[in-house]
Every structure is written in structure tokens, then in C-alpha cells.
Amino acid sequence: MGSDGLFDNVFDHEIVQTIVKHKDVAETGMNSWLTWGILMMMWVSLIWNLFLFLAKSLANLASSHALDSNFDSPYSLEARSRVRKYYNWFSFA
């Protein structure tokens, strides 16, 4: 299996949905850490872990789309539209 990348396999709206879906995880984590005695390193660690969690979620989504032979990815839709434009141009020339 080769990786085409995140943006080739996942639509923009799916990225937004994934982030929104896990928004409650971020809010729960932030609320539990936000006390007056918080250290900056804890905050940085929390943010870092949140970004890692979101990155892994998006990578898993891209991977599952890449393995699904029935999924029309953003890349495949764009490639198909360009082929149609190319052949339509020749059919009228």
C-alpha cells in the first residue's frame, strides 16, 4: 500500500468533521487542566497531545479511504474531471 496523503484521500469537510467530533475531548482535557496552579509545560503537553490525537485520527481516516476501492477520493474526482475535459476538448476540435 502506498500513501497518497491526507488531502488526496480526505475531503475538507471530513477534516472539519473529525476535528469537531473530537472537540469534546479537547474541551474536557482543557477544563481538567485549567487551574490556577497550572504549569506552562502541562499546557504545552496537553496541546501537543491534542494535535497528535487529531493527526492520528485524520491519518486513520485517510488510510481507511485509501484502502476502500469504492471511495471516490478528492484526487480521483479531480482526475476524472480532467480526463473528461480533455476528451471533450478533442471531441469538439
GIPE-V453081 format. One record per pair of residues at least 6 apart in sequence whose ideal C-beta (glycine too) atoms are under 6 Angstrom apart, sorted by the first residue. I is the first residue (numbers start at 1). GAP is how many residues later the second one is. Records with the same first field share a line. If there is no record, write none. Layout:
BEGIN
I->GAP + GAP
END
This chain:
BEGIN
6->52 + 56
8->67
9->53 + 56 + 57 + 64
10->51 + 52
11->63
18->39 + 40
26->24
29->17
33->9 + 13
65->6 + 8
END
